[in-house]
Amino acid sequence: MDEHHKDNFMQDILLRLRDMIDRHCVEPLTRTVVPDLILFRADAPTIPADVVYEPRFCVIVQGAKQVVLCDKVFHYDASKYLVTAVDLPVTGQITQASPDEPYLSLCLTLNPAHIADLLLEMQDTFPGNGSSCPSCMTVSALSCEILDPVMRLVRLIEHPEDIPILRPAILRELLYRLLQGPQGYVLRQIATAGTNLSQLNRAISWIRNHYTESFDIASVAKMAGMSPSSFHRHFRAATMMSPLQYRTKLRLQEARRLLLSTSADAAATGFSVGYDSPSQFSREYRRMFGVPPVQDAQRIRSASVTAEGPFSMAG
């Protein structure tokens, strides 16, 4: 297929995906009958929202979004796809959406076991970037080969009786295409036992589940089977932040959610997410969000926006 026909084929798939998601996703978030497949919708641009992206594959079929990880900004739209390989606290903002042309997207949770099963049967030499611990969030150009199984996966929403039989084969094809693409290296890392990224994932999961607790780097590095210096280096390469910065990000995201959804004051909120000092909590909160906790909550409420906490999903 020449480039002209490929472009027409992609536009046709995107049009069909827009129609299906528009019909099946009338709320901001819709968990579909297809396991691990979530649809998203927005009729207007949003203010920045703090969330944690779990390992996932995301495609926007209409509109555009900006995702910020530390000081790196990822822009993507209907020409790109995003892959996240570990749990990452990020700030997401829909930048292009309207009632006539709403933001429409989908996310598929990535299961390392599914990738590992496929890797056992693949004998090819994989494309890679040569990094021992690659960055765990990347954006790449969409292709017909990736969009085609995506469309067939979404179409299963309309034929739930086909899901047990057809989903495994479609998912397998999609993962195969992703493994052959520019992000295949990072996906192979999370699914292969003994790689730096798979070892790092154990420590990242522990920090996410115990973010209110104090810890020393040596004990967490031991979970990853690394020396403290090696752990710190690989952690920063993968997440663009240190382990303590990662924990702080989780704490403050949850604090922001609590301030918006409960009547607790700033001091009580700080204690609930692991801070021993109200002044330290207020200082770090202001450093991250630009204003003190109470003022930030009032500002967001006045905009009639509900912020999402560190355990939420966002597309």
C-alpha positions in Angstrom: 0.0 0.0 0.0 1.5 3.4 -1.0 1.6 6.4 1.3 -1.5 8.0 -0.3 -3.6 4.9 0.2 -2.2 4.5 3.8 -3.2 8.0 4.6 -6.7 7.5 3.3 -7.0 4.2 5.1 -6.0 5.9 8.4 -8.4 8.7 8.0 -11.2 6.2 7.3 -10.3 4.2 10.5 -10.2 7.4 12.6 -13.7 8.5 11.3 -15.1 5.1 12.3 -13.4 5.3 15.7 -14.8 8.8 16.3 -18.3 7.6 15.4 -18.1 4.5 17.7 -16.6 6.4 20.7 -19.0 9.3 20.2 -21.9 6.8 20.4 -20.7 4.7 23.3 -19.0 7.4 25.5 -21.5 10.0 26.6 -19.9 10.5 30.0 -16.3 11.9 30.6 -15.2 8.3 31.3 -16.8 5.0 30.2 -15.5 1.6 31.2 -16.5 -0.7 28.4 -17.5 -4.3 28.3 -14.2 -5.0 26.7 -11.7 -5.8 29.5 -9.1 -3.0 30.1 -10.6 -0.7 27.5 -11.7 2.7 28.7 -13.2 5.6 26.6 -13.0 9.3 27.4 -14.9 12.4 26.3 -14.7 16.1 26.9 -16.8 18.9 25.2 -14.4 21.7 26.2 -10.8 22.2 27.1 -9.9 21.5 30.7 -7.6 23.0 33.3 -4.6 20.9 34.3 -5.5 17.8 36.4 -3.1 15.7 38.4 -3.4 12.0 37.8 -1.3 8.8 37.9 -1.0 7.1 34.5 -0.7 3.3 35.0 1.0 1.2 32.3 -1.3 2.0 29.3 -1.6 2.6 25.6 -3.6 5.7 24.6 -5.0 7.0 21.3 -6.8 10.3 20.7 -9.2 10.1 17.8 -10.4 13.7 18.0 -9.0 16.7 19.8 -5.7 17.1 21.5 -4.1 16.8 24.9 -1.0 17.9 26.8 0.6 15.7 29.5 3.4 17.0 31.7 5.9 14.7 33.5 8.2 16.8 35.6 9.5 19.4 33.2 8.9 17.4 30.0 5.7 18.2 28.0 4.1 15.6 25.7 1.7 16.9 23.1 -0.4 14.4 21.2 -3.5 14.3 19.0 -5.1 12.0 16.4 -1.8 11.5 14.7 0.1 10.0 17.7 -0.2 7.4 20.4 1.1 7.5 24.0 2.6 4.6 26.0 3.3 4.6 29.7 5.3 1.7 31.1 5.2 2.3 34.8 2.9 4.2 37.3 3.7 7.9 36.7 2.2 10.9 38.4 1.5 13.5 35.7 -0.5 16.6 34.9 -2.9 16.2 32.0 -4.9 18.9 30.2 -7.2 18.6 27.2 -6.3 21.5 24.9 -8.6 21.0 22.0 -12.3 20.1 22.4 -15.7 21.7 21.7 -19.4 20.6 21.7 -19.3 20.2 17.9 -16.0 18.3 17.9 -15.5 16.8 21.4 -12.3 15.3 22.6 -12.6 11.6 22.1 -9.9 9.0 23.2 -9.4 5.5 24.4 -6.9 3.9 26.8 -6.0 0.2 27.0 -4.3 -1.0 30.2 -1.1 -2.9 29.4 -0.6 -6.2 31.1 3.1 -7.3 31.2 2.0 -11.0 31.3 0.3 -10.6 27.9 3.4 -9.0 26.5 5.6 -11.7 28.0 3.5 -14.5 26.5 3.9 -12.9 23.1 7.6 -12.4 23.5 8.1 -16.1 24.1 7.0 -16.7 20.5 8.8 -13.8 18.8 12.2 -14.6 17.5 12.9 -11.4 15.7 15.5 -8.8 16.6 13.6 -6.0 18.3 14.1 -2.4 17.6 15.5 -0.6 20.6 17.2 2.6 21.8 20.1 0.9 23.6 19.1 2.4 27.0 19.4 0.1 30.0 16.4 1.9 31.6 14.5 4.0 29.1 12.1 6.8 29.8 8.7 5.3 30.7 6.5 7.7 28.8 6.8 8.3 25.1 4.7 9.5 22.2 5.0 8.1 18.7 3.3 8.5 15.3 0.3 6.3 14.7 0.3 3.8 11.8 -2.4 1.9 9.9 -1.0 -1.3 11.4 -1.7 -0.1 14.9 -5.0 1.7 14.2 -6.6 -1.3 12.5 -6.6 -3.7 15.5 -7.6 -0.7 17.7 -10.7 -0.2 15.6 -11.6 -3.9 15.8 -11.1 -3.9 19.6 -13.5 -1.0 20.0 -16.0 -2.6 17.7 -16.3 -5.5 20.1 -18.3 -3.1 22.4 -21.2 -3.6 19.9 -20.7 -7.4 19.8 -20.1 -8.4 23.4 -20.8 -12.1 22.6 -17.6 -12.0 20.4 -15.3 -10.7 23.1 -14.2 -14.1 24.6 -13.3 -15.4 21.2 -12.0 -12.4 19.2 -10.4 -10.2 21.9 -7.4 -12.3 22.6 -6.4 -12.4 18.9 -7.0 -8.7 18.4 -5.1 -7.8 21.5 -2.2 -10.1 20.5 -2.0 -8.4 17.1 -2.0 -4.9 18.7 0.7 -5.8 21.1 2.7 -7.3 18.3 2.5 -4.1 16.3 3.5 -2.0 19.4 6.5 -4.3 20.0 7.6 -3.8 16.5 7.3 0.0 16.7 9.5 2.6 18.2 8.2 1.9 21.7 8.8 -1.8 21.5 12.0 -1.6 23.5 10.3 -0.2 26.6 7.4 -2.6 26.4 9.8 -5.5 26.2 11.6 -4.2 29.3 8.5 -4.2 31.5 7.6 -7.7 30.5 11.0 -9.4 30.7 12.1 -10.6 34.1 15.5 -9.4 35.2 15.6 -6.2 33.2 16.2 -3.0 35.1 12.7 -1.7 34.3 10.9 -4.8 35.5 13.0 -4.7 38.7 12.3 -1.0 39.1 8.6 -1.6 38.8 8.5 -3.6 42.0 9.9 -0.6 43.9 7.6 1.9 42.1 4.6 -0.2 43.0 5.7 -0.3 46.7 6.1 3.5 46.8 2.8 4.1 45.2 1.0 1.8 47.8 2.9 3.3 50.8 3.3 6.9 49.8 2.2 8.1 53.2 5.1 6.3 54.9 8.7 7.3 55.4 11.4 5.0 53.8 15.1 5.0 53.2 16.5 4.5 49.7 18.6 1.5 50.6 15.5 -0.6 51.6 13.5 0.3 48.5 16.6 -0.2 46.3 16.8 -3.7 47.8 13.3 -4.5 46.6 14.5 -3.7 43.1 17.7 -5.8 43.5 19.9 -2.7 43.0 22.5 -0.8 44.9 21.2 2.6 46.2 23.2 4.6 43.6 22.2 2.3 40.7 18.5 2.4 41.9 18.5 6.2 42.1 20.0 6.6 38.7 17.6 4.1 37.0 14.6 5.5 38.8 15.4 9.0 37.6 16.0 7.8 34.0 12.6 6.0 34.0 10.4 8.5 35.8 12.3 11.8 35.4 12.3 12.3 39.2 14.0 10.9 42.2 12.2 8.4 44.5 11.5 11.1 47.1 10.2 13.5 44.5 7.9 10.7 43.2 6.5 10.2 46.7 6.0 13.9 47.2 4.1 14.1 43.9 1.8 11.3 45.0 1.2 12.9 48.4 0.4 16.3 47.0 -1.9 15.0 44.3 -3.9 13.1 46.9 -3.9 16.1 49.2 -5.3 18.3 46.5 -8.1 15.7 45.9 -8.9 15.6 49.6 -9.1 19.4 49.9 -11.6 19.4 47.1 -13.7 16.5 48.1 -13.8 16.7 51.9 -14.2 19.4 54.6 -10.8 18.7 56.2 -8.5 21.7 56.7 -5.0 22.0 55.3 -3.2 20.8 58.4 -5.4 17.7 58.7 -5.0 17.0 55.0 -1.2 17.2 55.2 -1.1 14.8 58.1 -3.4 12.3 56.3 -1.0 12.1 53.3 2.1 11.6 55.4 3.4 15.0 56.4 4.4 15.6 60.1 4.7 19.4 59.7 1.9 21.6 58.4 4.5 24.3 57.4 6.4 21.7 55.3 3.1 20.5 53.7 2.1 24.1 52.9 5.5 25.0 51.5 5.8 21.9 49.2 2.1 22.3 48.1 2.8 25.9 47.1 6.0 24.9 45.3 4.1 22.4 43.2 0.8 24.2 42.6 1.8 27.8 42.8 -0.5 28.8 45.7 -1.2 27.6 49.3 -3.5 24.6 49.8 -6.7 26.4 50.8 -6.4 29.1 48.2 -5.7 26.5 45.5 -8.9 24.5 46.5 -11.0 27.8 46.4 -9.5 28.6 43.0 -10.4 25.2 41.5 -13.9 25.2 43.0 -14.6 28.6 41.5 -13.8 27.1 38.1 -16.3 24.3 38.8 -13.7 21.6 38.1 -13.3 18.4 40.1 -9.6 17.4 40.4 -8.6 13.8 40.1 -6.5 12.0 42.7 -3.4 9.8 42.3 -5.4 6.6 41.9 -7.7 7.9 39.2 -7.6 7.2 35.5 -7.6 9.8 32.8 -7.4 9.5 29.0 
